[in-house]
Amino acid sequence: MTTMSERRALLICGLIRDHQRFGDYLDGLLRLRRGDLRVILSTWTGELARYPGIARRLAELGADIAEQTQPDLKLPGHILHQAMTLDLGLSLLDDDVFVLKVRPDISSLGDVQEFLALAPEPAEPGRLAAPFGHRVHVVGMFGAHPLYINDIIFAGMARDLRRLCPLPFGFGLKYPRLAPEQWLWATALVADNPVLDAYLGVNPGLIFGEDAGNAGLRHVLAGAPLFARALAVTAIVVRDSLAYFHPDTRRAEIAEACAEYTLDALLWDAVEIPGLDHHPTARTNTFLSAGLLDAVHDGRYRPSPLGERVWAAMARYGGMGGMASLQRDRGALAADAAELAEGLRRIGIGGSQNPVDGAHLRHVERGRGPWSLAETGSGYAAALEAEVNQLRRTVDQLQARLASK
């Protein structure tokens, strides 16, 4: 096993799932033949033995294999599994390696070619907690859901990506309805950030296929002071710490186009702006361009009550002394969290984990953790895992088809 430092690495994490597609991908890498790109597959013991054709292609590439026993604890979206494969793969690399992380079943040669043309970008000193020495490049995020950042494909320096791996276990109890994407990125980006901590304590999550429910959630969030604070802080932290992976040649044009819409519309409406992708069942928007984040960060949107609250929070937290302002606001955040939790309760979203204070007492009603034993060693469980993976792919394909219509 080689241990020498490489300039770039492609880290492929997880189950193979679709061996035909992954085989085609590896064939493309063989044709690319980039000697300066180290290839690593990080997966579970016994997974590669099921696919001799894949093993042969990886050997031709000179790829390294990192394998470990699959965890028997299942967290939402298999986020523990994701963190463990990322951690083991990164253990083969020195800190100064620039890494593209993908999945065997969701990857393209185009991503690899873009990565090879991409240069590591040092991060400027953060106005708030900015944990990365270089920007981590991502492909998109839900604008209205703080830290709901794509976790399938991203690129960064190995030393920075290691910050995503510890995966605080307490987040599963502390933050309700936490998506795996939020769990992964909160690991590095929440740090000592009381606004994000308070917001995630009442995190509403996504609502799928319920127009009335989404309308109610939008109404509650748009009127909540804590939501406005969380949007502002997220815009600051993300713009200081992250960058977009795909080429963003229209960034300035997209930011300018946002000036025709309110912030509410940019977050939730199916408006025609390049780089803004409307989710057809969750009724919320994905930001696929840094130009959209620029519009939030710089206040380039038509006035609305929500927009004005976000802009006021940007002014409070976005300049010199922003971290000190965060710390001074801890008391107000508790009241804001209680107000948002009550608003969510009125529309049927309970289980918030915000503290409730009384005389000499702070109480939190913790629910059951979002985890279960996977019993991965049994044949029955393995069959169920395969079925779930197939259903997940089918759902993804159907959502993509709906979005394209």
C-alpha positions as CSV (number, residue, x, y, z in Angstrom):
1,M,0.0,0.0,0.0
2,T,1.5,3.3,-1.0
3,T,1.7,6.1,1.6
4,M,3.5,8.8,-0.3
5,S,1.8,12.1,-0.7
6,E,-0.1,12.6,-4.0
7,R,-1.2,16.0,-5.4
8,R,-4.7,14.9,-6.2
9,A,-6.9,11.9,-5.3
10,L,-10.3,10.6,-6.3
11,L,-12.0,9.0,-3.3
12,I,-14.9,6.7,-4.1
13,C,-16.9,5.9,-1.0
14,G,-19.6,3.3,-0.3
15,L,-21.4,0.4,-1.8
16,I,-21.0,-0.4,-5.5
17,R,-24.8,-0.9,-6.1
18,D,-24.8,-0.5,-9.9
19,H,-21.8,-2.5,-11.1
20,Q,-22.5,-1.9,-14.8
21,R,-22.5,1.9,-14.3
22,F,-19.5,1.8,-12.0
23,G,-17.6,-0.4,-14.5
24,D,-18.3,2.1,-17.3
25,Y,-17.0,4.9,-15.0
26,L,-13.8,3.0,-14.3
27,D,-13.3,2.3,-18.0
28,G,-13.5,6.0,-18.6
29,L,-10.9,6.6,-15.9
30,L,-8.6,4.0,-17.6
31,R,-9.0,5.9,-20.8
32,L,-8.2,9.2,-19.0
33,R,-4.9,7.7,-17.6
34,R,-3.9,10.5,-15.4
35,G,-0.9,9.4,-13.5
36,D,-1.1,12.3,-11.0
37,L,-4.6,11.2,-9.9
38,R,-4.6,8.6,-7.1
39,V,-7.8,6.5,-7.0
40,I,-9.1,5.0,-3.8
41,L,-12.2,2.9,-3.2
42,S,-13.3,3.0,0.4
43,T,-16.0,0.3,1.0
44,W,-17.0,-2.6,3.2
45,T,-15.3,-5.9,3.8
46,G,-16.5,-8.4,1.2
47,E,-18.1,-5.8,-1.1
48,L,-15.5,-5.8,-3.8
49,A,-15.3,-9.6,-3.8
50,R,-18.8,-9.7,-5.2
51,Y,-17.7,-7.9,-8.4
52,P,-14.5,-9.4,-9.9
53,G,-14.8,-7.3,-13.0
54,I,-14.7,-4.1,-10.9
55,A,-11.8,-5.5,-8.9
56,R,-9.9,-6.1,-12.2
57,R,-10.5,-2.6,-13.4
58,L,-9.4,-1.1,-10.1
59,A,-6.2,-3.1,-10.3
60,E,-5.5,-1.8,-13.8
61,L,-5.9,1.7,-12.5
62,G,-3.5,1.0,-9.7
63,A,-6.2,1.9,-7.2
64,D,-5.9,1.5,-3.5
65,I,-8.7,-0.3,-1.6
66,A,-9.7,0.7,1.9
67,E,-12.2,-1.7,3.5
68,Q,-13.7,-2.1,7.0
69,T,-16.5,-4.0,8.7
70,Q,-19.8,-2.3,8.1
71,P,-21.2,-0.6,11.2
72,D,-24.2,-2.3,12.8
73,L,-25.7,1.1,13.8
74,K,-27.9,2.8,11.3
75,L,-28.3,6.5,11.4
76,P,-30.6,8.6,9.0
77,G,-29.4,8.3,5.4
78,H,-26.6,6.0,6.5
79,I,-24.7,9.1,7.5
80,L,-22.5,7.1,10.0
81,H,-21.6,4.7,7.1
82,Q,-20.7,7.7,4.9
83,A,-18.6,9.3,7.6
84,M,-16.7,6.0,8.2
85,T,-15.9,5.4,4.6
86,L,-14.8,9.0,4.2
87,D,-12.6,8.7,7.3
88,L,-10.9,5.5,6.2
89,G,-10.3,6.7,2.7
90,L,-8.7,9.9,3.9
91,S,-6.5,8.0,6.3
92,L,-4.4,6.9,3.2
93,L,-3.7,10.6,2.3
94,D,-1.5,13.3,3.6
95,D,-3.1,16.6,4.6
96,D,-2.1,18.5,1.5
97,V,-3.8,16.3,-1.0
98,F,-6.7,17.8,-3.0
99,V,-9.5,15.3,-2.9
100,L,-12.6,14.7,-5.0
101,K,-15.2,12.6,-3.1
102,V,-17.8,10.7,-5.0
103,R,-20.0,7.6,-4.8
104,P,-19.7,4.5,-7.0
105,D,-23.3,4.9,-8.2
106,I,-23.3,8.7,-8.6
107,S,-20.3,9.8,-10.5
108,S,-19.3,11.0,-13.9
109,L,-16.1,11.6,-15.9
110,G,-17.2,15.2,-16.3
111,D,-16.9,15.7,-12.6
112,V,-13.4,14.2,-12.7
113,Q,-12.3,16.5,-15.5
114,E,-13.7,19.6,-13.8
115,F,-11.9,18.5,-10.6
116,L,-8.6,18.2,-12.6
117,A,-9.1,21.8,-13.8
118,L,-9.9,23.1,-10.4
119,A,-7.3,24.7,-8.1
120,P,-7.4,24.6,-4.3
121,E,-8.6,28.0,-3.0
122,P,-7.3,29.2,0.3
123,A,-10.1,30.4,2.6
124,E,-10.0,34.0,3.8
125,P,-10.1,34.4,7.6
126,G,-13.7,33.9,8.5
127,R,-15.9,36.6,10.0
128,L,-17.6,33.8,12.1
129,A,-16.2,30.3,12.8
130,A,-14.5,29.2,9.6
131,P,-12.9,25.8,10.1
132,F,-11.3,25.2,6.8
133,G,-7.9,26.3,5.6
134,H,-9.1,26.0,2.0
135,R,-12.6,26.3,0.6
136,V,-14.5,23.0,0.2
137,H,-16.2,22.8,-3.2
138,V,-19.8,21.7,-3.2
139,V,-22.5,21.3,-5.9
140,G,-25.6,22.8,-4.3
141,M,-27.7,23.4,-1.1
142,F,-31.3,24.0,-0.2
143,G,-31.6,27.8,0.3
144,A,-34.3,27.7,2.9
145,H,-32.8,24.9,5.1
146,P,-29.5,25.9,6.8
147,L,-26.6,23.6,6.2
148,Y,-28.6,21.3,4.0
149,I,-25.7,21.0,1.6
150,N,-25.2,18.2,-1.0
151,D,-23.1,15.4,0.6
152,I,-22.6,13.2,-2.4
153,I,-20.0,15.0,-4.4
154,F,-17.5,17.5,-2.9
155,A,-13.9,18.4,-3.2
156,G,-11.4,19.8,-0.7
157,M,-8.0,19.4,0.9
158,A,-7.7,16.2,2.9
159,R,-7.0,18.1,6.2
160,D,-10.2,20.0,5.8
161,L,-12.4,17.0,4.8
162,R,-11.3,15.2,7.9
163,R,-13.3,17.8,9.9
164,L,-16.5,16.2,8.5
165,C,-15.7,12.7,9.9
166,P,-16.1,12.9,13.7
167,L,-19.9,13.1,13.3
168,P,-21.0,14.2,16.9
169,F,-23.4,11.5,18.1
170,G,-25.3,13.9,20.3
171,F,-26.6,15.8,17.2
172,G,-29.1,13.0,16.7
173,L,-30.7,13.8,20.1
174,K,-30.1,17.5,20.1
175,Y,-31.4,18.4,16.6
176,P,-34.7,17.0,15.4
177,R,-35.4,15.9,11.9
178,L,-31.7,16.4,11.0
179,A,-31.1,15.3,7.4
180,P,-27.8,13.4,6.8
181,E,-26.5,16.3,4.8
182,Q,-27.1,18.7,7.7
183,W,-25.5,16.2,10.1
184,L,-22.3,15.9,8.0
185,W,-21.8,19.7,7.4
186,A,-22.9,20.7,10.9
187,T,-20.1,18.6,12.2
188,A,-17.6,21.2,10.9
189,L,-19.7,24.3,10.5
190,V,-21.8,24.7,13.6
191,A,-18.7,24.9,15.9
192,D,-19.4,27.6,18.6
193,N,-22.2,29.2,16.6
194,P,-25.2,29.8,18.8
195,V,-27.5,30.9,16.0
196,L,-27.1,27.6,14.0
197,D,-27.2,25.6,17.3
198,A,-30.5,27.3,18.3
199,Y,-32.1,26.9,14.8
200,L,-31.2,23.2,14.4
201,G,-32.7,22.6,17.8
202,V,-36.1,23.3,16.2
203,N,-35.1,22.2,12.7
204,P,-38.4,21.6,10.8
205,G,-37.0,19.4,8.0
206,L,-38.4,18.9,4.5
207,I,-42.0,18.1,3.9
208,F,-42.6,16.0,0.8
209,G,-45.8,15.9,-1.3
210,E,-47.9,18.1,1.0
211,D,-48.7,21.5,-0.5
212,A,-50.7,22.6,2.5
213,G,-48.0,21.5,4.9
214,N,-45.3,23.3,2.9
215,A,-47.4,26.5,2.7
216,G,-47.8,26.4,6.4
217,L,-44.1,25.9,7.0
218,R,-43.2,28.7,4.6
219,H,-45.6,31.0,6.5
220,V,-44.1,30.1,9.9
221,L,-40.4,30.4,8.8
222,A,-40.9,33.7,6.9
223,G,-42.2,35.3,10.1
224,A,-39.7,33.8,12.5
225,P,-36.8,36.0,13.7
226,L,-34.6,32.9,14.4
227,F,-35.0,31.7,10.8
228,A,-33.9,35.1,9.5
229,R,-30.8,35.0,11.8
230,A,-30.0,31.4,10.6
231,L,-30.3,32.4,6.9
232,A,-27.9,35.3,7.4
233,V,-25.4,33.3,9.5
234,T,-25.5,30.4,7.0
235,A,-24.8,32.8,4.1
236,I,-21.8,34.2,6.0
237,V,-20.3,30.9,7.0
238,V,-20.9,29.3,3.6
239,R,-19.4,32.2,1.6
240,D,-16.4,32.3,3.8
241,S,-15.8,28.5,3.9
242,L,-17.2,26.9,0.8
243,A,-17.2,27.4,-3.0
244,Y,-19.1,25.8,-5.9
245,F,-17.6,22.8,-7.6
246,H,-19.0,23.3,-11.1
247,P,-17.9,26.2,-13.3
248,D,-20.0,29.3,-12.4
249,T,-19.3,31.6,-15.3
250,R,-22.7,33.4,-14.9
251,R,-22.3,34.1,-11.2
252,A,-22.6,37.9,-11.5
253,E,-25.5,37.7,-14.0
254,I,-27.4,35.3,-11.8
255,A,-27.0,37.6,-8.7
256,E,-28.2,40.5,-10.7
257,A,-31.3,38.5,-11.9
258,C,-32.3,37.9,-8.3
259,A,-32.9,41.6,-7.8
260,E,-36.3,41.2,-9.5
261,Y,-37.6,38.8,-6.8
262,T,-38.2,38.9,-3.0
263,L,-36.0,36.7,-0.8
264,D,-39.2,34.6,-0.2
265,A,-39.5,33.9,-3.9
266,L,-35.8,32.9,-4.2
267,L,-36.2,30.4,-1.4
268,W,-39.5,28.8,-2.3
269,D,-41.0,29.8,-5.7
270,A,-40.4,28.1,-9.1
271,V,-38.8,31.3,-10.6
272,E,-36.8,31.2,-13.8
273,I,-33.3,31.9,-12.8
274,P,-30.3,29.9,-14.0
275,G,-28.8,27.8,-11.2
276,L,-32.1,27.8,-9.2
277,D,-33.7,24.3,-9.1
278,H,-37.2,24.0,-7.7
279,H,-37.9,20.7,-5.9
280,P,-41.3,19.6,-7.2
281,T,-42.5,17.8,-4.0
282,A,-40.7,19.6,-1.2
283,R,-41.6,23.1,-2.7
284,T,-38.3,24.6,-1.9
285,N,-35.3,25.7,-4.0
286,T,-31.8,24.3,-4.4
287,F,-29.1,26.9,-5.0
288,L,-26.7,25.5,-7.7
289,S,-24.9,28.7,-8.3
290,A,-22.8,31.0,-6.0
291,G,-24.7,33.9,-7.6
292,L,-27.8,32.9,-5.7
293,L,-25.9,32.8,-2.4
294,D,-24.4,36.2,-3.3
295,A,-27.9,37.6,-3.6
296,V,-28.8,36.4,-0.1
297,H,-25.5,37.6,1.3
298,D,-25.5,41.0,-0.3
299,G,-29.2,41.7,0.0
300,R,-29.8,41.8,-3.8
301,Y,-33.5,41.1,-3.7
302,R,-36.8,43.0,-3.6
303,P,-37.9,44.2,-0.2
304,S,-40.1,41.9,2.0
305,P,-40.4,41.6,5.8
306,L,-38.3,38.4,5.7
307,G,-35.6,40.0,3.5
308,E,-35.4,43.0,5.8
309,R,-34.9,40.8,8.8
310,V,-32.2,38.8,7.1
311,W,-30.4,42.0,6.0
312,A,-30.5,43.3,9.5
313,A,-29.0,40.1,10.8
314,M,-26.3,40.3,8.0
315,A,-25.4,43.8,9.3
316,R,-25.2,42.5,12.9
317,Y,-23.2,39.3,12.2
318,G,-21.4,40.0,8.9
319,G,-18.8,42.6,9.9
320,M,-16.1,43.1,12.5
321,G,-17.3,41.8,15.9
322,G,-19.8,39.4,14.4
323,M,-18.8,36.6,16.6
324,A,-19.1,38.8,19.7
325,S,-22.6,39.7,18.6
326,L,-23.5,36.0,18.2
327,Q,-22.4,35.4,21.8
328,R,-24.2,38.4,23.2
329,D,-27.5,37.2,21.5
330,R,-27.6,33.8,23.3
331,G,-30.5,35.0,25.6
332,A,-32.5,36.3,22.7
333,L,-31.9,33.1,20.7
334,A,-33.6,31.0,23.4
335,A,-36.8,33.2,23.1
336,D,-36.6,33.1,19.3
337,A,-36.3,29.3,19.4
338,A,-39.3,29.0,21.7
339,E,-41.4,31.2,19.4
340,L,-40.4,29.2,16.3
341,A,-41.1,25.9,18.1
342,E,-44.6,27.1,19.0
343,G,-45.2,28.2,15.4
344,L,-44.2,24.8,14.1
345,R,-46.3,23.0,16.7
346,R,-49.4,24.9,15.5
347,I,-48.9,23.4,12.0
348,G,-48.3,19.9,13.3
349,I,-44.5,19.8,13.5
350,G,-43.7,18.9,17.1
351,G,-40.7,17.4,18.9
352,S,-38.5,20.5,18.9
353,Q,-35.5,20.2,21.2
354,N,-35.2,23.9,22.3
355,P,-34.7,24.4,26.0
356,V,-37.6,25.6,28.1
357,D,-36.5,27.8,31.1
358,G,-38.2,28.2,34.5
359,A,-37.1,29.3,37.9
360,H,-33.6,27.8,38.4
361,L,-34.5,25.1,35.7
362,R,-33.7,24.5,32.1
363,H,-35.6,21.5,30.7
364,V,-35.4,19.7,27.3
365,E,-37.8,16.9,26.4
366,R,-35.5,14.6,24.4
367,G,-37.1,12.1,22.0
368,R,-35.8,8.8,21.0
369,G,-32.6,8.9,18.9
370,P,-32.9,8.4,15.1
371,W,-30.9,5.2,15.0
372,S,-31.4,1.5,15.0
373,L,-29.2,-1.6,15.0
374,A,-28.8,-2.7,11.4
375,E,-27.8,-6.4,12.1
376,T,-25.7,-6.3,9.0
377,G,-24.4,-9.8,9.4
378,S,-27.7,-11.6,8.7
379,G,-28.9,-12.6,5.3
380,Y,-32.3,-11.2,5.9
381,A,-30.9,-7.8,6.7
382,A,-28.7,-7.9,3.7
383,A,-31.7,-8.6,1.4
384,L,-33.6,-5.7,3.0
385,E,-30.6,-3.4,2.5
386,A,-30.5,-4.3,-1.2
387,E,-34.2,-3.7,-1.5
388,V,-34.0,-0.4,0.2
389,N,-31.1,0.7,-2.0
390,Q,-33.0,-0.2,-5.1
391,L,-36.1,1.7,-3.9
392,R,-34.0,4.7,-3.1
393,R,-32.6,4.7,-6.7
394,T,-36.1,4.3,-8.1
395,V,-37.3,7.3,-6.0
396,D,-34.4,9.4,-7.2
397,Q,-35.1,8.6,-10.8
398,L,-38.8,9.4,-10.5
399,Q,-38.0,12.7,-8.8
400,A,-35.6,13.6,-11.6
401,R,-38.2,12.8,-14.2
402,L,-40.8,14.9,-12.4
403,A,-38.4,17.8,-12.2
404,S,-37.6,17.7,-15.9
405,K,-41.3,18.0,-16.9
